[in-house]
């Protein structure tokens, strides 16, 4: 309850500060839209030269992309801590965070939230709607519940991976330059994983489970029955990933000694 | 000249201190190129070639484009934006060197570091795992080297411009991010320019972006040979010169603005 009220207070503060600089907000929305556009253009251009991607049609790939944007938007709004090392460890900000009455990770989530990224989720829904109408997909009432579950699962998979990566900075003083490349790898979970060879499919499923943020859950709505097992694993993977990353984080915090004065 | 070489050396040594980070980076990069490799194989399906490029040329294109990116990529736009915001640029201005050249040299130091500790080992690993087509033609290699140097210059120039523009706007972050997406898309990094529809291709011909990634990668895969390669490098060289004009003008305007702020 206490966490919830703090969360809401931070959120309202955030909205207030953002609305002070409306032009900034507009530029940020625009650059988010461009990010989503780049990937969409890639799909459209590629399908200008081919009919099928290993048996998947253009609209199906677009649907997967639309789905991906929803958990990704949630992740980007609340767990986007890719610069954790530079911001908190190198500058000694972590000391301050540890004195706060809430869990250290929760405090950082509060400080680093970027609510404007939520707009990407709406773009995702629109893209999904477009693809679904072209594919003549039909949905049941319980699909809504599954959708929410899968989206949350995907969000926590993403969050788990990035929290784990951030936790590494408790052990090594490396700079966070692998983070941008991780975003890139995340993109590959949006394509049907059966196009990759065994090693990469294994990595995308069990090591860096990005496939659970794209193709696996979306396959359910596309009625690809052969992937259903993986689809229904999505929420489980989310819980597992997130729990593991929390354990790693807590172990890291115990080891944390501060960066000098 | 000596002081600028010293800049390159300093930045190189600074990067060297963080080198362990790069070993994990190579692993991630290999997965990246691997996934791209299979994605493109699937896109080709059974087709022998698309837009005059075979699947082998295409995967080589992708691999070399990403490896070359490690060399020409730098964050000097962000650094400039930060130094302007924090006022550090005032001290830089009274030092006995040209600030913009100094920034470019730091970027070069970073690029050389990544080339040696990242691109080269990464390339060796990737060629062992995937069937890439590397030419043994010395001329192609030397063209490629020259073309990559030019692409470094153009990319740095665009970064300088973007860094200075943030000086006049309130929020640099969104603008710099937007610039990155434009470069990813229009430089040919994620898609060769020849894959785009005709109208988009002719529009891009009037923009400098394809000089960054498309031209060197096309030269390397021998999709551009002889005259075409020369023409590509001419395109790059012309843009290198043309971009000096807006940089000069913007820098003058920026300096004037700085005096007002500092007063």
Interface residues (C-beta under 8 A of the other chain):
Chain A: X21 X23 X24 X27 X28 X30 X31 X34 X35 X37 X38 X41 X42 X45 X46 X48 X49 X50 X52 X53 X54 X172 X174 X175 X177 X178 X181 X182 X184 X185 X188 X191 X192 X195 X196 X197 X199 X200 X203 X204
Chain B: X18 X20 X21 X22 X24 X25 X28 X29 X31 X32 X34 X35 X36 X38 X39 X41 X42 X43 X44 X45 X47 X50 X51 X170 X171 X173 X174 X175 X177 X178 X181 X182 X184 X185 X190 X191 X195 X196 X197
